[in-house]
Amino acid sequence: MKKIYLLLLALFLTSVTFAQVNVTADISSNTNWSASNVYLLDGLIFVNDGATLTIEAGTVIKGKLQSNITTGDGASALVIRRGGIIMAEGNASSPIIFTSELDDVTNPNDLTSSDRGLWGGLILLGRAVTNQPTTENQIEGIPVSEDAKFGGTDDNDNSGVLKYISIRHGGFSISGVAGDEINGLTLGAVGNQTVIEHIEVFANFDDGYEWFGGTVNSKWLVSAFCGDDGFDWDMGYRGKGQFWFLIQGTDEAGRGAEQDGGDDNETGTPYATPYVVNATYIGAGETSSVPGGDGNDFALIFRDNSGGFYYSSIFTDFVQTGIEVEDLASGEDSRSRLENNQLALVNNLFYGFGNGNTLANIATQDFVQTHLTANNNQMVDPQINNISRDDSESLDPRPNQSGSASTGATQPADPFFDAVEYYGAFDPAIGLWTHGWTAISTYGITRVEDEIYINSVPENFTLNQNYPNPFNPTTKIVYSVAEASYINLTVYNILGKEVAQLVNGFRNAGTYEIIFNAEELSSGLYLYTLETGSTRITRKMTLLK
């Protein structure tokens, strides 16, 4: 049945024609991009101060190859200047996709995880504080002839909203000089009123993400098969992140996370002290021989006087060692940040490193080993369900439900962080939050379904209480079918209006679990009802946003 559905979906998609809109000029007034069009970036496209670019859910934006650009720019990219706003709100069923003009997004087999550097990337520039000697600086990769300044004095600056965005196959060097490649998502001094949630960077030639100062927070980030580091911060970044996921390829990869403190001024303040909670970083494989200058040598490196905090995260399957903390002969360094309580690794799990599976193997510096032990970091197998990097198997980065990573996690006392029991980025008890909207899902690298059949035959029809409850925005619903029946599972608001139909079809006897995503609903009390024949069971659940 699933194959028939996918065939019908493919036929439908290929029968729909989208108008192609060539974008050659900067955006200086409020502009809307519609999902009924495909937008082709011809060179560097800037959203100027005072303008808002609104992008509809389901819209596809493509960057021209350097050889096809007519504007004279060195690469195609979308740049939000200081004072410009981007309102790009996709959803789980209709993500916004940034990709190369070579990418037929209806055909998941035309490009692969090795196709990198086909266009530039997405760049947000804000007015938050950095630790550089001058208040404003030019973002890397953009020629100084263009106004691509970032920085200021407003940590509460707002550059807009990014939700359910997939950024694919980027990272081309605008100048043609090695090192000027663009990150998948570049965040220059972006302020904490900007919303960044459910973002994927897939097959970027340079880093997946890089923060240059600023205070922007983020949740549910994916860095998959990028050619350099997964997550990189610099210039005094001080934001918060939760549920970050990294998977590296075996053909090319850098470090899991490169944590830099300064650039021109490494001793400048504010220091880089971001918080990362519930991350899962999977390297290129502990026995792989990934090429490249940096190689896959560290899961984490702190340098240039960077601080920062990691809590309840999983680091596994890296070629060499786990952690290095800069320790200079004199002056300020990342060791100073650790000894001044501005750098800490707390309650994390490490396992599967090429150099061995003891704390001494993954942290060769004595003071780092002492710190790891004192802060409840453990060398324990997190029991990831399955690590795979192509569509021959199914990548399932959730920890086993009964394993060591399923309970015992802690989070800082900050309302930004969701309080969860599990380590890493994924709840072992429900489906993947990457399902459906990411390239790793649509390319078939992960094949964890929204609904999972549990092979058991119950005695009665049952409908369990959803978990978690209250929830935001996803929750798991488990129901049991005593005999083969036609099933309806429907969600209603408190007024009795249907808001979602989760199941409408025949089910064999057994127990099932399904993920309900309420991203588009408002907070409140909802009812969910299981109906089959004369059986009707209703329960309540609460959505809190």
MIKOLMI-590110 format. One record per residue (C-alpha): x, y, z. Coordinates in steps of 0.5 Angstrom, whole numbers, m for minus. Each point is the difference from the previous one (the first is absolute). Layout:
<rs>
+-------+-------+-------+
!    px !    py !    pz !
+-------+-------+-------+
!     X !     Y !     Z !
...
+-------+-------+-------+
</rs>
This chain:
<rs>
+-------+-------+-------+
!    px !    py !    pz !
+-------+-------+-------+
!     0 !     0 !     0 !
!     6 !     5 !     2 !
!     3 !    m1 !    m7 !
!    m7 !     1 !    m4 !
!     0 !     7 !     4 !
!     7 !     2 !    m1 !
!    m2 !    m2 !    m8 !
!    m6 !     4 !     0 !
!     4 !     6 !     4 !
!     5 !     0 !    m5 !
!    m5 !     0 !    m6 !
!    m3 !     6 !     4 !
!     6 !     4 !     1 !
!     2 !    m1 !    m7 !
!    m6 !     2 !    m3 !
!     0 !     7 !     4 !
!     4 !     6 !    m4 !
!     3 !     5 !     4 !
!     2 !     7 !    m3 !
!     7 !     2 !     1 !
!     2 !     7 !     2 !
!     7 !     2 !    m1 !
!     2 !     5 !     6 !
!     5 !     5 !    m3 !
!    m1 !     6 !     5 !
!     1 !     1 !     7 !
!    m7 !     0 !     4 !
!    m1 !     7 !     3 !
!    m8 !     0 !     1 !
!    m4 !    m5 !     3 !
!     0 !    m6 !    m4 !
!    m4 !    m7 !     0 !
!     3 !    m6 !    m3 !
!    m6 !    m5 !    m2 !
!     0 !    m8 !     0 !
!    m3 !     0 !    m7 !
!     7 !     3 !    m2 !
!     7 !    m2 !     0 !
!     5 !     5 !     1 !
!     7 !     0 !    m3 !
!     5 !     4 !     3 !
!     5 !     4 !    m5 !
!     6 !     2 !     4 !
!     0 !     3 !     7 !
!    m7 !     2 !     2 !
!    m1 !     5 !     6 !
!    m6 !     2 !     4 !
!     1 !     7 !     2 !
!    m1 !     4 !     6 !
!    m7 !     1 !     1 !
!    m3 !    m5 !    m5 !
!    m3 !    m7 !     2 !
!     0 !    m6 !    m4 !
!    m5 !    m5 !     2 !
!     0 !    m7 !    m3 !
!    m6 !    m5 !     0 !
!     1 !    m7 !     2 !
!     2 !    m5 !    m5 !
!     4 !     5 !    m4 !
!     6 !    m2 !    m4 !
!     6 !     5 !    m1 !
!     5 !    m2 !    m5 !
!     7 !     3 !     0 !
!     3 !     1 !    m7 !
!     7 !    m4 !    m2 !
!     6 !     5 !     0 !
!     1 !    m1 !    m7 !
!    m8 !     2 !    m2 !
!     0 !     6 !     4 !
!    m1 !     7 !    m4 !
!     1 !     5 !     6 !
!     7 !    m1 !     0 !
!     0 !    m2 !     7 !
!     4 !    m6 !     2 !
!    m5 !    m5 !     3 !
!    m8 !     0 !     1 !
!    m2 !     2 !     7 !
!    m5 !     3 !     4 !
!     2 !     5 !     5 !
!    m4 !     4 !     6 !
!     3 !     6 !     1 !
!     0 !     4 !     7 !
!    m7 !     2 !     1 !
!    m3 !    m4 !    m6 !
!    m5 !    m6 !     2 !
!    m1 !    m7 !    m2 !
!    m7 !    m3 !     2 !
!     1 !    m7 !    m3 !
!    m5 !    m5 !     4 !
!     0 !    m7 !    m3 !
!    m3 !    m6 !     3 !
!     1 !    m7 !     1 !
!    m4 !    m2 !    m6 !
!     2 !     6 !    m4 !
!     7 !     2 !     1 !
!     4 !     6 !    m3 !
!     5 !    m3 !    m4 !
!     7 !     4 !    m2 !
!     4 !    m4 !    m5 !
!     4 !     0 !    m7 !
!    m4 !     1 !    m7 !
!     3 !    m7 !    m1 !
!    m5 !    m3 !     5 !
!    m6 !    m3 !    m2 !
!    m4 !     0 !     6 !
!    m5 !    m4 !    m2 !
!     5 !    m6 !    m2 !
!     4 !    m2 !     7 !
!     5 !    m3 !    m5 !
!     3 !     5 !    m4 !
!     5 !     3 !     5 !
!     4 !    m4 !     6 !
!     3 !     2 !     6 !
!     7 !     1 !    m3 !
!    m3 !     6 !    m5 !
!     3 !     6 !     4 !
!     1 !     7 !    m2 !
!    m5 !     1 !    m6 !
!    m2 !     7 !     3 !
!     1 !     4 !     6 !
!    m4 !     0 !     6 !
!    m5 !     4 !     4 !
!     3 !     6 !     5 !
!    m3 !     4 !     5 !
!     3 !     6 !     3 !
!    m2 !     4 !     6 !
!     2 !     5 !     5 !
!     1 !    m4 !     6 !
!     7 !     1 !     4 !
!     6 !    m4 !    m2 !
!     7 !     0 !     3 !
!     4 !     3 !    m5 !
!     4 !     7 !     0 !
!    m5 !     4 !    m5 !
!    m8 !     0 !     1 !
!    m1 !    m3 !    m7 !
!     4 !    m4 !    m4 !
!    m1 !    m3 !    m7 !
!    m3 !    m7 !     0 !
!     5 !    m6 !    m3 !
!    m1 !    m2 !    m7 !
!    m3 !     7 !    m3 !
!     4 !     5 !    m4 !
!     2 !     6 !     4 !
!    m3 !     4 !    m6 !
!    m7 !    m3 !     3 !
!    m3 !     3 !     6 !
!     0 !    m7 !     4 !
!     1 !     3 !     7 !
!    m2 !    m3 !     6 !
!     0 !     2 !     8 !
!    m2 !     6 !     4 !
!    m3 !     1 !     7 !
!    m6 !    m3 !     0 !
!     0 !    m8 !     3 !
!    m8 !     0 !    m1 !
!     0 !     2 !    m7 !
!    m5 !    m4 !    m5 !
!     2 !    m3 !    m7 !
!    m7 !    m3 !     0 !
!    m2 !    m8 !     0 !
!     3 !    m6 !    m3 !
!    m4 !    m6 !     1 !
!     0 !    m7 !    m4 !
!     6 !     2 !    m5 !
!     4 !    m5 !    m4 !
!     6 !     3 !    m3 !
!     4 !    m5 !    m4 !
!     6 !    m1 !    m5 !
!     3 !     7 !     2 !
!     7 !     3 !     2 !
!     3 !     3 !    m6 !
!     5 !     5 !     0 !
!    m2 !     7 !    m2 !
!     7 !     2 !    m1 !
!     3 !    m6 !    m3 !
!     5 !     0 !     6 !
!     0 !    m6 !     4 !
!    m2 !     2 !     7 !
!    m6 !     5 !    m2 !
!    m5 !    m6 !    m1 !
!    m7 !     2 !     3 !
!    m3 !    m4 !     5 !
!    m6 !    m3 !    m1 !
!    m3 !     5 !     5 !
!     4 !     6 !     3 !
!    m2 !     4 !     5 !
!     3 !     6 !     1 !
!    m1 !     4 !     7 !
!    m7 !    m3 !     0 !
!    m5 !     2 !     6 !
!    m4 !    m4 !     4 !
!    m7 !     3 !    m2 !
!     2 !    m4 !    m7 !
!    m4 !    m7 !     0 !
!     4 !    m6 !    m3 !
!    m3 !    m7 !     1 !
!     0 !    m6 !    m4 !
!     6 !     1 !    m5 !
!     4 !    m5 !    m4 !
!     6 !     2 !    m4 !
!     2 !    m6 !    m4 !
!     6 !    m1 !    m5 !
!     3 !     6 !     1 !
!     7 !     1 !    m2 !
!     3 !     4 !     6 !
!    m3 !     0 !     7 !
!    m8 !    m1 !     1 !
!    m1 !     6 !     5 !
!     5 !     5 !     2 !
!    m2 !     6 !     5 !
!     4 !     6 !     1 !
!    m2 !     3 !     6 !
!    m7 !     2 !     2 !
!    m5 !    m3 !     5 !
!    m5 !    m4 !    m5 !
!    m3 !    m7 !     3 !
!    m2 !    m6 !    m4 !
!    m3 !    m7 !     1 !
!     0 !    m6 !    m5 !
!     6 !     1 !    m5 !
!     3 !    m5 !    m4 !
!     7 !     0 !    m3 !
!     0 !    m6 !    m5 !
!     6 !    m2 !    m5 !
!     3 !     7 !     0 !
!     8 !     1 !    m2 !
!     2 !     3 !     6 !
!    m2 !     1 !     7 !
!    m7 !    m1 !     2 !
!    m1 !     6 !     5 !
!     5 !     6 !     0 !
!     0 !     6 !     5 !
!     4 !     6 !     0 !
!     1 !     7 !     3 !
!    m4 !     0 !     6 !
!    m6 !    m4 !    m2 !
!    m5 !    m1 !     7 !
!    m6 !    m3 !    m3 !
!    m4 !    m7 !     3 !
!    m1 !    m6 !    m4 !
!    m4 !    m6 !     1 !
!    m1 !    m7 !    m4 !
!     6 !     1 !    m5 !
!     2 !    m6 !    m5 !
!     6 !    m1 !    m4 !
!     1 !    m6 !    m4 !
!     7 !     0 !    m4 !
!     2 !    m3 !    m7 !
!     6 !    m5 !    m1 !
!     2 !     4 !    m6 !
!     1 !     7 !     3 !
!    m1 !     3 !     7 !
!     3 !     4 !     5 !
!    m1 !     1 !     7 !
!    m6 !    m2 !     3 !
!     0 !     7 !     3 !
!     5 !     6 !     0 !
!    m1 !     5 !     6 !
!     4 !     6 !    m1 !
!     0 !     6 !     4 !
!     3 !     6 !    m4 !
!     3 !     2 !    m6 !
!     4 !     6 !    m1 !
!    m1 !     1 !     8 !
!     0 !    m7 !     4 !
!     0 !     3 !     6 !
!    m5 !     5 !    m1 !
!    m7 !     0 !     4 !
!    m5 !    m3 !     0 !
!     3 !    m7 !     0 !
!    m4 !    m5 !    m4 !
!    m4 !    m4 !     5 !
!    m6 !    m3 !    m3 !
!    m4 !    m6 !     2 !
!    m1 !    m6 !    m4 !
!    m5 !    m5 !     3 !
!    m2 !    m7 !    m2 !
!     5 !    m1 !    m6 !
!     1 !    m6 !    m4 !
!     7 !     0 !    m4 !
!     1 !    m6 !    m4 !
!     7 !     1 !    m4 !
!     3 !    m4 !    m6 !
!     1 !    m6 !     3 !
!     5 !    m2 !     5 !
!     4 !    m5 !    m5 !
!    m1 !     5 !    m6 !
!     5 !     3 !    m4 !
!    m3 !     7 !    m1 !
!     4 !     5 !    m5 !
!     2 !     7 !     1 !
!     4 !     5 !     4 !
!    m4 !     0 !     7 !
!    m2 !    m7 !    m1 !
!    m5 !    m3 !     5 !
!     5 !     1 !     5 !
!    m5 !     3 !     6 !
!    m7 !    m1 !     2 !
!     1 !     7 !     4 !
!     6 !     5 !     0 !
!     0 !     6 !     4 !
!     5 !     6 !    m2 !
!     1 !     7 !    m1 !
!    m2 !     1 !     7 !
!    m7 !    m3 !    m1 !
!    m4 !    m2 !     6 !
!    m7 !    m4 !    m1 !
!    m4 !    m5 !     3 !
!    m3 !    m7 !    m2 !
!    m5 !    m4 !     4 !
!    m3 !    m7 !    m1 !
!     3 !    m1 !    m7 !
!     3 !    m6 !    m4 !
!     6 !     0 !    m3 !
!     2 !    m6 !    m4 !
!     3 !    m4 !    m7 !
!     6 !     5 !     0 !
!     6 !    m2 !    m4 !
!     5 !     3 !     6 !
!    m1 !     3 !     6 !
!    m5 !     4 !     4 !
!     2 !     6 !     3 !
!     5 !     6 !    m1 !
!     0 !     6 !     5 !
!     5 !     5 !    m2 !
!     6 !     1 !     5 !
!     5 !     5 !    m2 !
!     6 !     1 !     4 !
!    m2 !     7 !     2 !
!    m6 !     5 !    m1 !
!    m7 !    m1 !     0 !
!    m2 !    m7 !    m3 !
!    m6 !    m5 !     0 !
!     3 !    m3 !     6 !
!    m1 !     7 !     3 !
!    m7 !     0 !    m1 !
!    m1 !    m7 !     2 !
!     4 !     1 !     7 !
!    m5 !     7 !     1 !
!    m6 !    m4 !    m1 !
!    m2 !     2 !    m7 !
!     1 !    m6 !    m4 !
!    m3 !    m7 !     3 !
!    m1 !    m7 !    m3 !
!    m6 !    m3 !     5 !
!    m3 !    m7 !     0 !
!     2 !    m2 !    m7 !
!     1 !    m6 !    m4 !
!     6 !    m2 !    m4 !
!     1 !    m7 !    m4 !
!     3 !    m3 !    m6 !
!     6 !     4 !    m1 !
!     6 !    m2 !    m4 !
!     5 !     1 !     5 !
!    m4 !    m4 !     5 !
!    m5 !     0 !     5 !
!     2 !     3 !     6 !
!     0 !     7 !     3 !
!     8 !     0 !    m1 !
!    m1 !    m2 !    m7 !
!    m5 !     6 !    m2 !
!     3 !     5 !     4 !
!     8 !     0 !     0 !
!     1 !     6 !     4 !
!     0 !    m2 !     8 !
!    m4 !     7 !     2 !
!    m6 !    m2 !    m5 !
!     0 !    m7 !     3 !
!    m1 !     2 !     7 !
!    m5 !     5 !    m2 !
!    m4 !    m6 !    m4 !
!     0 !    m4 !     6 !
!    m2 !     5 !     5 !
!    m6 !     2 !    m5 !
!    m3 !    m7 !    m1 !
!     2 !    m1 !    m7 !
!     0 !    m7 !    m1 !
!     3 !    m5 !    m5 !
!    m6 !    m4 !    m2 !
!    m3 !    m3 !    m6 !
!    m6 !     4 !    m1 !
!    m3 !    m6 !    m4 !
!    m2 !     4 !    m6 !
!    m5 !    m4 !    m4 !
!     3 !     0 !    m7 !
!     6 !     5 !    m3 !
!     0 !     0 !    m8 !
!     2 !     5 !    m5 !
!    m4 !    m2 !    m6 !
!    m7 !    m3 !    m2 !
!     3 !    m7 !     0 !
!    m2 !    m1 !     8 !
!    m4 !     5 !     4 !
!     3 !     5 !     4 !
!    m3 !     0 !     7 !
!     3 !     5 !     5 !
!    m4 !    m1 !     6 !
!     3 !    m4 !     6 !
!    m3 !    m6 !     1 !
!    m7 !     0 !     5 !
!     3 !    m4 !     5 !
!     8 !     2 !     0 !
!     4 !     5 !     3 !
!    m2 !     6 !    m3 !
!    m7 !    m1 !     1 !
!     0 !     3 !     7 !
!     4 !     5 !     4 !
!     1 !     6 !    m4 !
!     0 !     7 !     3 !
!    m1 !     7 !    m2 !
!     2 !     7 !     2 !
!    m5 !     3 !     5 !
!    m2 !     5 !    m6 !
!    m8 !     0 !    m3 !
!     3 !     0 !    m7 !
!     2 !    m8 !     1 !
!    m5 !    m5 !    m1 !
!     1 !    m5 !     6 !
!     1 !    m7 !    m2 !
!     2 !    m6 !     3 !
!     4 !    m3 !    m6 !
!     7 !     2 !    m3 !
!     1 !     3 !    m7 !
!    m4 !     3 !    m5 !
!    m5 !    m5 !    m1 !
!    m6 !    m3 !     5 !
!     1 !    m8 !     0 !
!    m7 !    m1 !     1 !
!    m3 !     4 !    m6 !
!     1 !     1 !    m8 !
!     6 !     4 !    m2 !
!    m2 !     8 !    m1 !
!     4 !     0 !    m6 !
!    m5 !    m4 !    m4 !
!    m3 !     2 !    m6 !
!     3 !     7 !    m1 !
!     8 !    m1 !     0 !
!     4 !    m3 !    m6 !
!     3 !    m5 !     5 !
!    m8 !    m3 !     0 !
!    m2 !     2 !    m7 !
!     7 !    m3 !    m3 !
!    m2 !    m7 !     4 !
!     6 !     1 !     5 !
!    m5 !    m1 !     6 !
!    m6 !    m4 !    m1 !
!    m3 !     1 !     7 !
!    m8 !     0 !    m2 !
!    m5 !     5 !     4 !
!    m4 !    m7 !     2 !
!     4 !    m6 !     2 !
!    m3 !    m7 !     1 !
!     1 !    m4 !     6 !
!    m1 !    m7 !    m1 !
!    m4 !    m2 !     5 !
!    m8 !    m2 !     1 !
!    m3 !     3 !     5 !
!    m7 !    m2 !     4 !
!    m4 !     6 !    m1 !
!     0 !     7 !    m4 !
!     4 !     5 !     4 !
!     2 !     7 !    m1 !
!     6 !     2 !     5 !
!     1 !     7 !     3 !
!     5 !     4 !    m5 !
!     7 !     1 !     2 !
!     2 !     5 !     2 !
!    m6 !     4 !     2 !
!     0 !     6 !     0 !
!     4 !     0 !    m6 !
!     3 !     5 !    m5 !
!     0 !    m1 !    m6 !
!     0 !    m8 !    m1 !
!    m3 !    m6 !     4 !
!     0 !    m7 !     0 !
!    m7 !    m4 !     0 !
!     0 !    m7 !     1 !
!    m6 !    m4 !    m2 !
!    m2 !    m8 !     0 !
!    m5 !    m3 !    m5 !
!    m2 !    m7 !     3 !
!    m3 !    m3 !    m7 !
!     1 !     3 !    m7 !
!    m4 !     6 !    m1 !
!    m1 !     6 !    m4 !
!     3 !     6 !     5 !
!    m1 !     7 !     1 !
!     4 !     4 !     4 !
!    m2 !     8 !     0 !
!     2 !     6 !     4 !
!    m5 !     5 !     2 !
!     0 !     7 !     3 !
!    m4 !     1 !     7 !
!    m5 !     3 !    m5 !
!    m1 !    m7 !    m3 !
!     3 !     2 !    m7 !
!     5 !    m5 !    m3 !
!     7 !     3 !    m1 !
!     4 !    m6 !    m2 !
!    m2 !    m7 !    m2 !
!     6 !    m5 !     2 !
!    m3 !    m7 !    m3 !
!    m5 !    m1 !    m5 !
!     0 !    m7 !    m2 !
!     1 !    m8 !     1 !
!     5 !    m2 !     5 !
!     1 !    m7 !     2 !
!     0 !    m3 !     7 !
!     6 !     3 !     4 !
!     2 !     6 !     4 !
!     2 !     7 !    m4 !
!     4 !     6 !     2 !
!    m1 !     7 !    m4 !
!     3 !     7 !     1 !
!    m5 !     5 !     0 !
!     4 !     7 !    m2 !
!    m4 !     6 !     2 !
!     4 !     5 !    m3 !
!    m5 !     4 !    m3 !
!    m5 !     0 !     6 !
!    m1 !     5 !     5 !
!     1 !    m2 !     8 !
!    m6 !    m3 !     3 !
!    m3 !    m6 !     2 !
!    m2 !    m5 !    m6 !
!    m4 !    m7 !     0 !
!     3 !    m6 !    m4 !
!    m5 !    m6 !    m1 !
!     1 !    m7 !    m3 !
!    m6 !    m3 !    m3 !
!    m1 !    m7 !    m3 !
!    m7 !    m3 !    m1 !
!    m4 !     1 !     7 !
!     6 !     2 !     3 !
!     2 !     7 !     2 !
!     5 !     3 !     5 !
!     2 !     7 !     1 !
!     6 !     3 !     4 !
!     2 !     7 !     1 !
!     7 !     3 !    m1 !
!     3 !     7 !     1 !
!     4 !     4 !    m5 !
!     4 !     5 !     3 !
!     5 !     5 !    m4 !
+-------+-------+-------+
</rs>
